[in-house]
């Protein structure tokens, strides 16, 4: 027998939104919503696709057996609470790169792992924030290396302008990152979780 409450609990424990589960499983969002409301019972391909997307066995969708006398009830997944303020803090923690490089990756990862079993959607937001910060970090390093290579090839006259080029890259990349973080903080405040579409 299938338990709709179990799939909801497992999805939230994984940190997936309904949209993300639909994307990972290849099942329409409307079908996901009907399954979670108990309006339809998934079978065959749909049931297998949900189990694969959530990385669990099909048996995990079954309700827990009724405990017999002297048998302790099976523990259920913890209930995840909605905390938009923490999601904002998770995103804004990436601004720590202004203090020291790589903190923009370290701080979000620490916050993400600390609340992944208690806060709803923290897994999805955490992956998006960290993915974008890794992309920004790699992109910035590549720009610095490219600037150095261009000036080395350009000879002595070009080398004299290298510090200016490096400072220009520094200010530009920092401005882009700050702007992106602030923009998606605004998106999160509006309830949108589809932040940082371009990321690793």
Secondary structure, 3 states (H helix, E strand, C coil): CCCHHHHHHHHHHHCCCHHHHHHHHCCCHHHHHHHHCCCCCCCHHHHHHHHHHHCCCHHHHCCCCCCCCCCCCCCCCCCCECCHHHHHHHHHHHHHHHCCCCHHHHHHHHHHHHHCCCECCHHHHHHHHHHHHHHHHHHHHHHHHHHHHHHHHHCHHHHCCHHHHHHHHHHHHHHHHHHHHHHHHHHHHCCCCCCCCCCC
